[in-house]
Amino acid sequence: MDKLLSLSPIERKILPFLELKNLKEIEEKSGLDETSIKRALQFLSNKKIITLKKTKKETLILDVNGIRYVKTGLPERNLLTLISTKPDLQFQEAKKQSGLSDNEFQAALGSLKDKGMIKIESGKLTFEKSKEELVNKFPEEKFLESLPKPLSQLKSQEKLIKELQKRRNLILVEKKEEVSYEITEEGKHLITKAKTFRQDLIEQLTPEIIKNKKWKGKKFRVYDIKTKTPSIFGGKRHPYLKFLEKVKDELSAIGFQEADGPIVEDSFFNCCSLFMPQNHPAKGIHDLYFIKGKADLRKHHNLLLKIKKTHENGWKTGSEGWKYKFSNEETSKLLLRSQGTAVSSRVMASKPKIPGKYYTISRVFRPDVIDSSHLTEFNQLDGIVIGDVNFRHLLGLLKLFAEKIAKTTKIRFVPAYFPFTEPSVELQAYFDGKWLELGGAGIFRPEVTEPFGIDKKVIAWGLGIDRLFMIERGIKDIRDIFSQDINFLRKS
């Protein structure tokens, strides 16, 4: 009976029903929930009463958008239907009439272009196929309608799965652990004994039991100190926040000073002070979220005049400028900060120390199609070094950031263009089988620095620190950084 004395209450509860070998039936008979039953089975396995077998099962299922699209149609199907019924539909009108979100519209447009179903010409969308082909289902539609399916049966469709996983909440890999067991000879013997076992055991000794002497004539449960117990997870900071704090500490240790700026920025500091022209395609290096209202730039009046002249004719910089009439109305527009370099611009406007080293970790916002490496709001690590510096110093810093922050040495430098730096460079790292852009850098042009009264070289960079964290932790989807998955957070 010694082994019976060591069993916990939940083990004793399921012991009479082990021969059922079905967790659902054991749940009904014992009154325990599934989690408690699995825990009891693990305890019994540790005591050699059963042999436990755990099988991991991965099933590809529809996520929330997938369920919706199976019912209402994929965005590309709805857009195609609209275009086929309205020839030469204007691009903006198609976007409006489709009822799709920006992300859905962009994804649908890309899919239909790849399939050769539509043509975009002179701002119009035209259906390119025959009416007969319109009724044929897309491979994506057939695939989604076939789910759920075990992932092991979908090896031949890995390419399609990867494409669908790039789209938000379309499909999901559901991971489950299936538990089965066999009763050992010792276990069978114990089950027989348990049928006649009626001992009232004391599970826990309390002051009341000692005081009232209730322990007399009773037996205590025997504790097995080798038995595995449930893990306890204490509260802790989010792993990404810990990472950001570590980055700040490392930058401070090598002499950098932290700077900050507003999230709601004006076009003056976000664009114009960085020599981004108001009426030139160069301004389109990224899109912007504009906000109602105007900035009061009166306190920057003198700086505004210099930057205005620099844009129009080059001022004293030796440049010819952009040769257009600078608009005070345009430069006072409010927007959500689209680049951390706006903070660097504010640093230069605040009469910084020369030589000096400054950095900022800033939240920035850009309209974009959300996928495994892009978000519409994300964090950037930006900074500047003012003094007797050159391009080699910049490359050395970028290499240091990749090695120290992202913990990667497989990097490369690629020539790039930005309107505010010359020369310009892009930092890339090899990750998950491809080269991933980490950010851009360069030496600020005189058109940027001289209006601020800075006559020294300024090296500058803007890196996607979310991506640096992805590489450092081996995370393949940028959306997982902000995940609320409790298992991911516990393991991180």
BAKOLGU-238405 format. One record per residue (C-alpha): x, y, z; residue number from 1. Coordinates in steps of 0.25 Angstrom, whole numbers. Last residue first. Layout:
% residues N
<site xx="X" yy="Y" zz="Z" pos="NUM"/>
...
% end
This chain:
% residues 492
<site xx="47" yy="140" zz="-96" pos="492"/>
<site xx="41" yy="126" zz="-91" pos="491"/>
<site xx="30" yy="132" zz="-83" pos="490"/>
<site xx="26" yy="143" zz="-93" pos="489"/>
<site xx="25" yy="133" zz="-104" pos="488"/>
<site xx="16" yy="124" zz="-96" pos="487"/>
<site xx="7" yy="136" zz="-92" pos="486"/>
<site xx="5" yy="139" zz="-106" pos="485"/>
<site xx="2" yy="154" zz="-105" pos="484"/>
<site xx="11" yy="157" zz="-117" pos="483"/>
<site xx="18" yy="170" zz="-119" pos="482"/>
<site xx="31" yy="164" zz="-124" pos="481"/>
<site xx="22" yy="153" zz="-131" pos="480"/>
<site xx="18" yy="164" zz="-142" pos="479"/>
<site xx="32" yy="164" zz="-147" pos="478"/>
<site xx="31" yy="150" zz="-152" pos="477"/>
<site xx="44" yy="141" zz="-152" pos="476"/>
<site xx="49" yy="143" zz="-138" pos="475"/>
<site xx="63" yy="138" zz="-136" pos="474"/>
<site xx="65" yy="146" zz="-123" pos="473"/>
<site xx="76" yy="155" zz="-128" pos="472"/>
<site xx="71" yy="156" zz="-142" pos="471"/>
<site xx="57" yy="160" zz="-138" pos="470"/>
<site xx="63" yy="170" zz="-128" pos="469"/>
<site xx="71" yy="177" zz="-139" pos="468"/>
<site xx="58" yy="177" zz="-148" pos="467"/>
<site xx="50" yy="184" zz="-137" pos="466"/>
<site xx="62" yy="194" zz="-136" pos="465"/>
<site xx="60" yy="198" zz="-150" pos="464"/>
<site xx="72" yy="207" zz="-152" pos="463"/>
<site xx="73" yy="222" zz="-156" pos="462"/>
<site xx="87" yy="227" zz="-157" pos="461"/>
<site xx="95" yy="240" zz="-157" pos="460"/>
<site xx="109" yy="245" zz="-159" pos="459"/>
<site xx="111" yy="260" zz="-157" pos="458"/>
<site xx="123" yy="267" zz="-162" pos="457"/>
<site xx="127" yy="280" zz="-155" pos="456"/>
<site xx="122" yy="294" zz="-159" pos="455"/>
<site xx="109" yy="294" zz="-151" pos="454"/>
<site xx="101" yy="307" zz="-152" pos="453"/>
<site xx="87" yy="300" zz="-153" pos="452"/>
<site xx="86" yy="305" zz="-167" pos="451"/>
<site xx="100" yy="299" zz="-170" pos="450"/>
<site xx="96" yy="284" zz="-166" pos="449"/>
<site xx="85" yy="280" zz="-175" pos="448"/>
<site xx="89" yy="287" zz="-188" pos="447"/>
<site xx="104" yy="283" zz="-184" pos="446"/>
<site xx="99" yy="269" zz="-187" pos="445"/>
<site xx="98" yy="260" zz="-175" pos="444"/>
<site xx="108" yy="248" zz="-176" pos="443"/>
<site xx="101" yy="234" zz="-178" pos="442"/>
<site xx="91" yy="224" zz="-172" pos="441"/>
<site xx="80" yy="215" zz="-176" pos="440"/>
<site xx="73" yy="203" zz="-169" pos="439"/>
<site xx="73" yy="189" zz="-165" pos="438"/>
<site xx="69" yy="183" zz="-179" pos="437"/>
<site xx="68" yy="168" zz="-178" pos="436"/>
<site xx="77" yy="159" zz="-188" pos="435"/>
<site xx="71" yy="145" zz="-189" pos="434"/>
<site xx="71" yy="131" zz="-183" pos="433"/>
<site xx="65" yy="134" zz="-170" pos="432"/>
<site xx="75" yy="146" zz="-167" pos="431"/>
<site xx="86" yy="152" zz="-175" pos="430"/>
<site xx="88" yy="166" zz="-170" pos="429"/>
<site xx="87" yy="179" zz="-178" pos="428"/>
<site xx="92" yy="193" zz="-175" pos="427"/>
<site xx="88" yy="203" zz="-186" pos="426"/>
<site xx="98" yy="214" zz="-190" pos="425"/>
<site xx="98" yy="229" zz="-194" pos="424"/>
<site xx="109" yy="238" zz="-198" pos="423"/>
<site xx="103" yy="249" zz="-197" pos="422"/>
<site xx="92" yy="250" zz="-188" pos="421"/>
<site xx="79" yy="258" zz="-187" pos="420"/>
<site xx="72" yy="254" zz="-200" pos="419"/>
<site xx="74" yy="239" zz="-197" pos="418"/>
<site xx="80" yy="229" zz="-207" pos="417"/>
<site xx="87" yy="216" zz="-205" pos="416"/>
<site xx="100" yy="208" zz="-207" pos="415"/>
<site xx="99" yy="195" zz="-201" pos="414"/>
<site xx="107" yy="191" zz="-188" pos="413"/>
<site xx="107" yy="176" zz="-184" pos="412"/>
<site xx="105" yy="168" zz="-172" pos="411"/>
<site xx="108" yy="154" zz="-166" pos="410"/>
<site xx="113" yy="157" zz="-153" pos="409"/>
<site xx="101" yy="156" zz="-145" pos="408"/>
<site xx="98" yy="159" zz="-130" pos="407"/>
<site xx="87" yy="169" zz="-133" pos="406"/>
<site xx="91" yy="179" zz="-123" pos="405"/>
<site xx="107" yy="177" zz="-122" pos="404"/>
<site xx="110" yy="171" zz="-136" pos="403"/>
<site xx="100" yy="179" zz="-144" pos="402"/>
<site xx="102" yy="192" zz="-136" pos="401"/>
<site xx="117" yy="191" zz="-137" pos="400"/>
<site xx="117" yy="189" zz="-152" pos="399"/>
<site xx="108" yy="202" zz="-153" pos="398"/>
<site xx="118" yy="209" zz="-144" pos="397"/>
<site xx="130" yy="205" zz="-153" pos="396"/>
<site xx="123" yy="208" zz="-166" pos="395"/>
<site xx="120" yy="222" zz="-160" pos="394"/>
<site xx="135" yy="224" zz="-155" pos="393"/>
<site xx="139" yy="220" zz="-170" pos="392"/>
<site xx="130" yy="231" zz="-175" pos="391"/>
<site xx="137" yy="242" zz="-168" pos="390"/>
<site xx="137" yy="249" zz="-154" pos="389"/>
<site xx="144" yy="261" zz="-149" pos="388"/>
<site xx="131" yy="265" zz="-141" pos="387"/>
<site xx="117" yy="263" zz="-140" pos="386"/>
<site xx="112" yy="248" zz="-138" pos="385"/>
<site xx="97" yy="246" zz="-141" pos="384"/>
<site xx="86" yy="236" zz="-136" pos="383"/>
<site xx="74" yy="228" zz="-140" pos="382"/>
<site xx="69" yy="215" zz="-134" pos="381"/>
<site xx="55" yy="213" zz="-140" pos="380"/>
<site xx="42" yy="207" zz="-135" pos="379"/>
<site xx="30" yy="203" zz="-142" pos="378"/>
<site xx="16" yy="207" zz="-147" pos="377"/>
<site xx="10" yy="202" zz="-160" pos="376"/>
<site xx="18" yy="189" zz="-159" pos="375"/>
<site xx="27" yy="182" zz="-168" pos="374"/>
<site xx="36" yy="169" zz="-167" pos="373"/>
<site xx="25" yy="158" zz="-166" pos="372"/>
<site xx="15" yy="166" zz="-173" pos="371"/>
<site xx="7" yy="179" zz="-172" pos="370"/>
<site xx="5" yy="187" zz="-184" pos="369"/>
<site xx="10" yy="201" zz="-181" pos="368"/>
<site xx="5" yy="215" zz="-177" pos="367"/>
<site xx="17" yy="220" zz="-168" pos="366"/>
<site xx="18" yy="223" zz="-154" pos="365"/>
<site xx="30" yy="225" zz="-145" pos="364"/>
<site xx="33" yy="222" zz="-130" pos="363"/>
<site xx="47" yy="227" zz="-126" pos="362"/>
<site xx="59" yy="221" zz="-120" pos="361"/>
<site xx="68" yy="233" zz="-120" pos="360"/>
<site xx="83" yy="236" zz="-121" pos="359"/>
<site xx="93" yy="247" zz="-119" pos="358"/>
<site xx="109" yy="248" zz="-120" pos="357"/>
<site xx="116" yy="261" zz="-119" pos="356"/>
<site xx="128" yy="269" zz="-123" pos="355"/>
<site xx="122" yy="279" zz="-123" pos="354"/>
<site xx="111" yy="280" zz="-112" pos="353"/>
<site xx="97" yy="283" zz="-118" pos="352"/>
<site xx="91" yy="296" zz="-121" pos="351"/>
<site xx="77" yy="292" zz="-120" pos="350"/>
<site xx="74" yy="292" zz="-135" pos="349"/>
<site xx="84" yy="281" zz="-137" pos="348"/>
<site xx="76" yy="272" zz="-127" pos="347"/>
<site xx="63" yy="276" zz="-134" pos="346"/>
<site xx="68" yy="270" zz="-147" pos="345"/>
<site xx="73" yy="258" zz="-140" pos="344"/>
<site xx="59" yy="256" zz="-135" pos="343"/>
<site xx="53" yy="257" zz="-149" pos="342"/>
<site xx="63" yy="246" zz="-152" pos="341"/>
<site xx="54" yy="237" zz="-145" pos="340"/>
<site xx="46" yy="236" zz="-157" pos="339"/>
<site xx="31" yy="237" zz="-160" pos="338"/>
<site xx="26" yy="245" zz="-149" pos="337"/>
<site xx="11" yy="246" zz="-149" pos="336"/>
<site xx="8" yy="259" zz="-157" pos="335"/>
<site xx="5" yy="274" zz="-155" pos="334"/>
<site xx="7" yy="284" zz="-167" pos="333"/>
<site xx="15" yy="296" zz="-164" pos="332"/>
<site xx="25" yy="293" zz="-176" pos="331"/>
<site xx="14" yy="293" zz="-186" pos="330"/>
<site xx="8" yy="306" zz="-182" pos="329"/>
<site xx="22" yy="312" zz="-182" pos="328"/>
<site xx="24" yy="308" zz="-196" pos="327"/>
<site xx="37" yy="308" zz="-203" pos="326"/>
<site xx="37" yy="313" zz="-217" pos="325"/>
<site xx="45" yy="304" zz="-226" pos="324"/>
<site xx="60" yy="302" zz="-230" pos="323"/>
<site xx="64" yy="290" zz="-222" pos="322"/>
<site xx="76" yy="296" zz="-216" pos="321"/>
<site xx="87" yy="301" zz="-225" pos="320"/>
<site xx="98" yy="296" zz="-215" pos="319"/>
<site xx="110" yy="304" zz="-210" pos="318"/>
<site xx="104" yy="304" zz="-196" pos="317"/>
<site xx="102" yy="319" zz="-195" pos="316"/>
<site xx="87" yy="319" zz="-199" pos="315"/>
<site xx="85" yy="307" zz="-208" pos="314"/>
<site xx="75" yy="314" zz="-217" pos="313"/>
<site xx="61" yy="311" zz="-213" pos="312"/>
<site xx="63" yy="299" zz="-203" pos="311"/>
<site xx="74" yy="306" zz="-196" pos="310"/>
<site xx="67" yy="319" zz="-196" pos="309"/>
<site xx="55" yy="313" zz="-189" pos="308"/>
<site xx="65" yy="306" zz="-179" pos="307"/>
<site xx="71" yy="319" zz="-176" pos="306"/>
<site xx="58" yy="326" zz="-174" pos="305"/>
<site xx="52" yy="315" zz="-165" pos="304"/>
<site xx="65" yy="316" zz="-156" pos="303"/>
<site xx="62" yy="330" zz="-154" pos="302"/>
<site xx="47" yy="328" zz="-151" pos="301"/>
<site xx="49" yy="316" zz="-142" pos="300"/>
<site xx="41" yy="322" zz="-130" pos="299"/>
<site xx="30" yy="326" zz="-141" pos="298"/>
<site xx="28" yy="312" zz="-145" pos="297"/>
<site xx="14" yy="310" zz="-139" pos="296"/>
<site xx="10" yy="296" zz="-145" pos="295"/>
<site xx="-3" yy="295" zz="-153" pos="294"/>
<site xx="-15" yy="287" zz="-151" pos="293"/>
<site xx="-21" yy="274" zz="-156" pos="292"/>
<site xx="-12" yy="262" zz="-156" pos="291"/>
<site xx="-4" yy="256" zz="-168" pos="290"/>
<site xx="0" yy="241" zz="-168" pos="289"/>
<site xx="12" yy="241" zz="-177" pos="288"/>
<site xx="18" yy="232" zz="-189" pos="287"/>
<site xx="32" yy="228" zz="-190" pos="286"/>
<site xx="43" yy="232" zz="-200" pos="285"/>
<site xx="33" yy="240" zz="-207" pos="284"/>
<site xx="39" yy="253" zz="-203" pos="283"/>
<site xx="50" yy="250" zz="-214" pos="282"/>
<site xx="38" yy="251" zz="-224" pos="281"/>
<site xx="39" yy="266" zz="-223" pos="280"/>
<site xx="30" yy="277" zz="-218" pos="279"/>
<site xx="33" yy="279" zz="-204" pos="278"/>
<site xx="48" yy="276" zz="-205" pos="277"/>
<site xx="54" yy="268" zz="-194" pos="276"/>
<site xx="66" yy="276" zz="-189" pos="275"/>
<site xx="66" yy="270" zz="-175" pos="274"/>
<site xx="60" yy="283" zz="-170" pos="273"/>
<site xx="48" yy="281" zz="-179" pos="272"/>
<site xx="44" yy="267" zz="-176" pos="271"/>
<site xx="42" yy="263" zz="-161" pos="270"/>
<site xx="46" yy="277" zz="-155" pos="269"/>
<site xx="38" yy="286" zz="-164" pos="268"/>
<site xx="27" yy="275" zz="-167" pos="267"/>
<site xx="23" yy="277" zz="-153" pos="266"/>
<site xx="23" yy="265" zz="-142" pos="265"/>
<site xx="12" yy="258" zz="-134" pos="264"/>
<site xx="21" yy="248" zz="-128" pos="263"/>
<site xx="29" yy="259" zz="-121" pos="262"/>
<site xx="44" yy="258" zz="-119" pos="261"/>
<site xx="55" yy="251" zz="-111" pos="260"/>
<site xx="70" yy="251" zz="-109" pos="259"/>
<site xx="79" yy="241" zz="-102" pos="258"/>
<site xx="94" yy="245" zz="-100" pos="257"/>
<site xx="104" yy="235" zz="-106" pos="256"/>
<site xx="118" yy="233" zz="-99" pos="255"/>
<site xx="121" yy="219" zz="-101" pos="254"/>
<site xx="114" yy="214" zz="-88" pos="253"/>
<site xx="102" yy="222" zz="-92" pos="252"/>
<site xx="100" yy="214" zz="-105" pos="251"/>
<site xx="102" yy="201" zz="-97" pos="250"/>
<site xx="92" yy="205" zz="-86" pos="249"/>
<site xx="81" yy="210" zz="-97" pos="248"/>
<site xx="83" yy="196" zz="-104" pos="247"/>
<site xx="81" yy="189" zz="-91" pos="246"/>
<site xx="68" yy="197" zz="-88" pos="245"/>
<site xx="63" yy="194" zz="-102" pos="244"/>
<site xx="65" yy="179" zz="-100" pos="243"/>
<site xx="58" yy="179" zz="-87" pos="242"/>
<site xx="46" yy="186" zz="-93" pos="241"/>
<site xx="46" yy="175" zz="-104" pos="240"/>
<site xx="47" yy="164" zz="-94" pos="239"/>
<site xx="34" yy="169" zz="-86" pos="238"/>
<site xx="38" yy="172" zz="-72" pos="237"/>
<site xx="36" yy="160" zz="-62" pos="236"/>
<site xx="25" yy="154" zz="-54" pos="235"/>
<site xx="28" yy="140" zz="-48" pos="234"/>
<site xx="25" yy="127" zz="-55" pos="233"/>
<site xx="24" yy="115" zz="-47" pos="232"/>
<site xx="26" yy="101" zz="-54" pos="231"/>
<site xx="17" yy="90" zz="-49" pos="230"/>
<site xx="24" yy="80" zz="-41" pos="229"/>
<site xx="33" yy="68" zz="-45" pos="228"/>
<site xx="33" yy="56" zz="-35" pos="227"/>
<site xx="46" yy="54" zz="-29" pos="226"/>
<site xx="42" yy="59" zz="-15" pos="225"/>
<site xx="31" yy="48" zz="-14" pos="224"/>
<site xx="22" yy="51" zz="-3" pos="223"/>
<site xx="16" yy="40" zz="6" pos="222"/>
<site xx="2" yy="44" zz="10" pos="221"/>
<site xx="0" yy="44" zz="25" pos="220"/>
<site xx="-8" yy="33" zz="32" pos="219"/>
<site xx="-19" yy="35" zz="42" pos="218"/>
<site xx="-21" yy="29" zz="56" pos="217"/>
<site xx="-17" yy="43" zz="63" pos="216"/>
<site xx="-15" yy="54" zz="53" pos="215"/>
<site xx="-28" yy="61" zz="58" pos="214"/>
<site xx="-20" yy="65" zz="70" pos="213"/>
<site xx="-28" yy="78" zz="71" pos="212"/>
<site xx="-16" yy="87" zz="72" pos="211"/>
<site xx="-8" yy="79" zz="62" pos="210"/>
<site xx="-19" yy="78" zz="52" pos="209"/>
<site xx="-22" yy="93" zz="54" pos="208"/>
<site xx="-7" yy="97" zz="52" pos="207"/>
<site xx="-8" yy="90" zz="38" pos="206"/>
<site xx="-2" yy="78" zz="32" pos="205"/>
<site xx="-5" yy="75" zz="18" pos="204"/>
<site xx="-10" yy="63" zz="11" pos="203"/>
<site xx="-15" yy="55" zz="23" pos="202"/>
<site xx="-20" yy="42" zz="17" pos="201"/>
<site xx="-33" yy="35" zz="19" pos="200"/>
<site xx="-31" yy="20" zz="15" pos="199"/>
<site xx="-41" yy="13" zz="7" pos="198"/>
<site xx="-33" yy="4" zz="-2" pos="197"/>
<site xx="-41" yy="-7" zz="-7" pos="196"/>
<site xx="-42" yy="-3" zz="-22" pos="195"/>
<site xx="-28" yy="3" zz="-21" pos="194"/>
<site xx="-22" yy="-11" zz="-19" pos="193"/>
<site xx="-26" yy="-15" zz="-33" pos="192"/>
<site xx="-22" yy="-1" zz="-39" pos="191"/>
<site xx="-8" yy="-4" zz="-32" pos="190"/>
<site xx="-6" yy="-17" zz="-39" pos="189"/>
<site xx="-9" yy="-11" zz="-52" pos="188"/>
<site xx="0" yy="0" zz="-50" pos="187"/>
<site xx="12" yy="-9" zz="-46" pos="186"/>
<site xx="9" yy="-17" zz="-59" pos="185"/>
<site xx="10" yy="-4" zz="-66" pos="184"/>
<site xx="-2" yy="3" zz="-72" pos="183"/>
<site xx="0" yy="9" zz="-86" pos="182"/>
<site xx="-2" yy="24" zz="-89" pos="181"/>
<site xx="-7" yy="34" zz="-99" pos="180"/>
<site xx="-6" yy="49" zz="-99" pos="179"/>
<site xx="-8" yy="58" zz="-112" pos="178"/>
<site xx="-1" yy="71" zz="-111" pos="177"/>
<site xx="-7" yy="82" zz="-120" pos="176"/>
<site xx="-1" yy="93" zz="-129" pos="175"/>
<site xx="-10" yy="101" zz="-138" pos="174"/>
<site xx="-3" yy="107" zz="-149" pos="173"/>
<site xx="-11" yy="119" zz="-154" pos="172"/>
<site xx="-16" yy="125" zz="-167" pos="171"/>
<site xx="-21" yy="138" zz="-171" pos="170"/>
<site xx="-18" yy="147" zz="-159" pos="169"/>
<site xx="-10" yy="157" zz="-167" pos="168"/>
<site xx="-4" yy="153" zz="-180" pos="167"/>
<site xx="10" yy="148" zz="-180" pos="166"/>
<site xx="5" yy="134" zz="-176" pos="165"/>
<site xx="-2" yy="133" zz="-189" pos="164"/>
<site xx="10" yy="134" zz="-197" pos="163"/>
<site xx="17" yy="124" zz="-188" pos="162"/>
<site xx="6" yy="114" zz="-190" pos="161"/>
<site xx="6" yy="115" zz="-205" pos="160"/>
<site xx="21" yy="112" zz="-205" pos="159"/>
<site xx="19" yy="100" zz="-195" pos="158"/>
<site xx="8" yy="94" zz="-204" pos="157"/>
<site xx="15" yy="80" zz="-207" pos="156"/>
<site xx="18" yy="78" zz="-192" pos="155"/>
<site xx="3" yy="80" zz="-188" pos="154"/>
<site xx="0" yy="66" zz="-182" pos="153"/>
<site xx="10" yy="68" zz="-170" pos="152"/>
<site xx="2" yy="81" zz="-167" pos="151"/>
<site xx="-10" yy="73" zz="-163" pos="150"/>
<site xx="-22" yy="80" zz="-170" pos="149"/>
<site xx="-33" yy="90" zz="-166" pos="148"/>
<site xx="-35" yy="95" zz="-177" pos="147"/>
<site xx="-39" yy="91" zz="-191" pos="146"/>
<site xx="-47" yy="104" zz="-193" pos="145"/>
<site xx="-34" yy="112" zz="-191" pos="144"/>
<site xx="-27" yy="104" zz="-202" pos="143"/>
<site xx="-38" yy="105" zz="-212" pos="142"/>
<site xx="-38" yy="120" zz="-210" pos="141"/>
<site xx="-23" yy="122" zz="-211" pos="140"/>
<site xx="-22" yy="114" zz="-224" pos="139"/>
<site xx="-32" yy="124" zz="-229" pos="138"/>
<site xx="-46" yy="119" zz="-233" pos="137"/>
<site xx="-50" yy="119" zz="-248" pos="136"/>
<site xx="-63" yy="128" zz="-250" pos="135"/>
<site xx="-55" yy="140" zz="-256" pos="134"/>
<site xx="-48" yy="131" zz="-266" pos="133"/>
<site xx="-61" yy="130" zz="-274" pos="132"/>
<site xx="-62" yy="145" zz="-274" pos="131"/>
<site xx="-49" yy="145" zz="-282" pos="130"/>
<site xx="-36" yy="152" zz="-276" pos="129"/>
<site xx="-30" yy="166" zz="-275" pos="128"/>
<site xx="-40" yy="173" zz="-266" pos="127"/>
<site xx="-35" yy="188" zz="-266" pos="126"/>
<site xx="-32" yy="197" zz="-255" pos="125"/>
<site xx="-29" yy="212" zz="-258" pos="124"/>
<site xx="-19" yy="222" zz="-253" pos="123"/>
<site xx="-13" yy="223" zz="-267" pos="122"/>
<site xx="-11" yy="208" zz="-268" pos="121"/>
<site xx="-13" yy="197" zz="-258" pos="120"/>
<site xx="-16" yy="184" zz="-264" pos="119"/>
<site xx="-23" yy="173" zz="-258" pos="118"/>
<site xx="-24" yy="157" zz="-257" pos="117"/>
<site xx="-9" yy="155" zz="-260" pos="116"/>
<site xx="-8" yy="146" zz="-247" pos="115"/>
<site xx="3" yy="155" zz="-241" pos="114"/>
<site xx="-6" yy="167" zz="-244" pos="113"/>
<site xx="-18" yy="161" zz="-237" pos="112"/>
<site xx="-9" yy="157" zz="-225" pos="111"/>
<site xx="-3" yy="171" zz="-224" pos="110"/>
<site xx="-16" yy="178" zz="-225" pos="109"/>
<site xx="-22" yy="169" zz="-214" pos="108"/>
<site xx="-11" yy="171" zz="-205" pos="107"/>
<site xx="-12" yy="186" zz="-207" pos="106"/>
<site xx="-27" yy="187" zz="-205" pos="105"/>
<site xx="-26" yy="178" zz="-193" pos="104"/>
<site xx="-15" yy="187" zz="-186" pos="103"/>
<site xx="-23" yy="199" zz="-189" pos="102"/>
<site xx="-36" yy="194" zz="-184" pos="101"/>
<site xx="-46" yy="188" zz="-194" pos="100"/>
<site xx="-60" yy="194" zz="-197" pos="99"/>
<site xx="-57" yy="192" zz="-212" pos="98"/>
<site xx="-64" yy="205" zz="-216" pos="97"/>
<site xx="-54" yy="214" zz="-210" pos="96"/>
<site xx="-41" yy="206" zz="-215" pos="95"/>
<site xx="-48" yy="205" zz="-229" pos="94"/>
<site xx="-51" yy="220" zz="-229" pos="93"/>
<site xx="-36" yy="223" zz="-225" pos="92"/>
<site xx="-31" yy="214" zz="-237" pos="91"/>
<site xx="-41" yy="219" zz="-247" pos="90"/>
<site xx="-50" yy="208" zz="-253" pos="89"/>
<site xx="-47" yy="206" zz="-268" pos="88"/>
<site xx="-58" yy="195" zz="-269" pos="87"/>
<site xx="-68" yy="194" zz="-257" pos="86"/>
<site xx="-73" yy="179" zz="-256" pos="85"/>
<site xx="-60" yy="173" zz="-257" pos="84"/>
<site xx="-53" yy="183" zz="-248" pos="83"/>
<site xx="-64" yy="180" zz="-237" pos="82"/>
<site xx="-63" yy="165" zz="-238" pos="81"/>
<site xx="-47" yy="166" zz="-238" pos="80"/>
<site xx="-48" yy="174" zz="-225" pos="79"/>
<site xx="-57" yy="164" zz="-218" pos="78"/>
<site xx="-48" yy="152" zz="-222" pos="77"/>
<site xx="-35" yy="160" zz="-219" pos="76"/>
<site xx="-41" yy="163" zz="-205" pos="75"/>
<site xx="-44" yy="148" zz="-203" pos="74"/>
<site xx="-59" yy="145" zz="-202" pos="73"/>
<site xx="-70" yy="147" zz="-192" pos="72"/>
<site xx="-71" yy="133" zz="-184" pos="71"/>
<site xx="-57" yy="128" zz="-188" pos="70"/>
<site xx="-51" yy="142" zz="-186" pos="69"/>
<site xx="-57" yy="143" zz="-171" pos="68"/>
<site xx="-51" yy="130" zz="-167" pos="67"/>
<site xx="-38" yy="134" zz="-173" pos="66"/>
<site xx="-38" yy="147" zz="-166" pos="65"/>
<site xx="-40" yy="141" zz="-152" pos="64"/>
<site xx="-30" yy="130" zz="-155" pos="63"/>
<site xx="-33" yy="117" zz="-163" pos="62"/>
<site xx="-26" yy="105" zz="-159" pos="61"/>
<site xx="-13" yy="98" zz="-162" pos="60"/>
<site xx="-11" yy="86" zz="-152" pos="59"/>
<site xx="1" yy="83" zz="-144" pos="58"/>
<site xx="1" yy="70" zz="-135" pos="57"/>
<site xx="11" yy="68" zz="-124" pos="56"/>
<site xx="11" yy="54" zz="-119" pos="55"/>
<site xx="13" yy="51" zz="-104" pos="54"/>
<site xx="14" yy="36" zz="-99" pos="53"/>
<site xx="13" yy="33" zz="-84" pos="52"/>
<site xx="16" yy="19" zz="-79" pos="51"/>
<site xx="8" yy="17" zz="-66" pos="50"/>
<site xx="10" yy="13" zz="-52" pos="49"/>
<site xx="25" yy="16" zz="-53" pos="48"/>
<site xx="24" yy="27" zz="-42" pos="47"/>
<site xx="28" yy="38" zz="-52" pos="46"/>
<site xx="17" yy="33" zz="-61" pos="45"/>
<site xx="7" yy="34" zz="-50" pos="44"/>
<site xx="11" yy="49" zz="-48" pos="43"/>
<site xx="10" yy="52" zz="-63" pos="42"/>
<site xx="-4" yy="45" zz="-63" pos="41"/>
<site xx="-8" yy="54" zz="-51" pos="40"/>
<site xx="-4" yy="67" zz="-59" pos="39"/>
<site xx="-11" yy="62" zz="-71" pos="38"/>
<site xx="-24" yy="60" zz="-63" pos="37"/>
<site xx="-22" yy="73" zz="-56" pos="36"/>
<site xx="-21" yy="80" zz="-70" pos="35"/>
<site xx="-33" yy="73" zz="-76" pos="34"/>
<site xx="-43" yy="76" zz="-64" pos="33"/>
<site xx="-46" yy="67" zz="-53" pos="32"/>
<site xx="-60" yy="61" zz="-50" pos="31"/>
<site xx="-54" yy="47" zz="-50" pos="30"/>
<site xx="-64" yy="40" zz="-59" pos="29"/>
<site xx="-66" yy="51" zz="-69" pos="28"/>
<site xx="-51" yy="55" zz="-70" pos="27"/>
<site xx="-47" yy="40" zz="-71" pos="26"/>
<site xx="-57" yy="39" zz="-83" pos="25"/>
<site xx="-51" yy="51" zz="-90" pos="24"/>
<site xx="-37" yy="46" zz="-87" pos="23"/>
<site xx="-39" yy="32" zz="-93" pos="22"/>
<site xx="-31" yy="20" zz="-88" pos="21"/>
<site xx="-43" yy="15" zz="-81" pos="20"/>
<site xx="-33" yy="6" zz="-72" pos="19"/>
<site xx="-29" yy="18" zz="-65" pos="18"/>
<site xx="-42" yy="20" zz="-59" pos="17"/>
<site xx="-40" yy="15" zz="-44" pos="16"/>
<site xx="-27" yy="23" zz="-44" pos="15"/>
<site xx="-33" yy="36" zz="-48" pos="14"/>
<site xx="-37" yy="41" zz="-34" pos="13"/>
<site xx="-25" yy="35" zz="-27" pos="12"/>
<site xx="-16" yy="43" zz="-36" pos="11"/>
<site xx="-24" yy="56" zz="-34" pos="10"/>
<site xx="-23" yy="54" zz="-19" pos="9"/>
<site xx="-8" yy="52" zz="-19" pos="8"/>
<site xx="-2" yy="37" zz="-19" pos="7"/>
<site xx="9" yy="34" zz="-9" pos="6"/>
<site xx="0" yy="26" zz="0" pos="5"/>
<site xx="-4" yy="17" zz="-11" pos="4"/>
<site xx="11" yy="14" zz="-14" pos="3"/>
<site xx="12" yy="9" zz="1" pos="2"/>
<site xx="0" yy="0" zz="0" pos="1"/>
% end
